[in-house]
Amino acid sequence: MTERTGLLAFWKNYDRKLYLKAAQLADECGYDSFWVPEAWGYEIFQLLTEMAVHTKNIKLGTGIANTFSRSPGLLAMSAATLDDISEGRALLGIGTSGANVISGFHGREFKKPLTQVRDVIRVVNTLVNGDRLTAAGAKLHDYRPFMLAMKPVRKKIPIYVAALKQKSITSIGEMADGWIPTFWPYDQLKIGHDWIAEGAAKAGRNPKDIVTAPFTIALPMPGDAGSQMAKKVIAFYIGGMGDYYKELLSGFGYADDCQRVADLYADKATRKEATNAVTDAMIEALTISGDPAHCIEELKRRRSFGINLPILNLPNDMPWEVIEMFIKGMAPT
């Protein structure tokens, strides 16, 4: 059976034509899915629509769409439209983002994020299934009995949720189709799987039906080049991405290491030293790096920890030749 592998573009310095070409090559190489991120640059549903008309088989996912900047109804319309154009290949990846982006860029209140995610799932599932919005059971708004004035291609579009905290992950087991963990140590995934199972039990669902699809940093580079790059990436996530990942990793036993990295990263004068403060244990837990052959085998090994669909980060801000080599070299077998 072919192993499922996805690819993820990066939102900074996003090259629309390059990543379209990457999606086409990924389609030819048998990848399961291609995921496009969104921050405050390109809008993802339009990018994915362009990819849909230039590919044949690969699934196309939002990786991720925040649940505040578009209404739940608009998310349902957008997902159903993409699913129509792609002939049933859409995947809806959602998450809350954070208060800085939601309030500071989108001008929306960042309130009750978990309830907002749950309402989006309820509304999307209800409308795509062809039911009236009043049947969704939404908690934050009283809806009128609207239905989608179109016939969706499928009765169900898979919804994947990016989440790091217990209540949100338990909710995935109860309501969603997949879990997207980011920077979660692969050997600690059982903790999240137990929370998913708890939520699934509430809803009478089989937790094995819920896909674990972590964003995965793979750096297939010879010698120690991969590990050096891994250190830079980890230092950026811990020191430059707010407290999300610092808190997450501290809970897994890396508190002292994270604090050391964060302190060095906070001061521009010592920021370069933060890279060297990243330990080998953190590199091994959070990334796959080294010789290309090693990366391929290591990715296979990590699937045994309950990874169903690793979503590999494409090299960022690199020429096409590097992207092409990565896609072909890490292609599923």
Order of alpha helices (4+ residues) and beta strands (2+ residues): beta-alpha-beta-alpha-beta-beta-alpha-beta-alpha-alpha-beta-alpha-beta-alpha-beta-beta-alpha-alpha-alpha-alpha-alpha-beta-alpha-beta-alpha
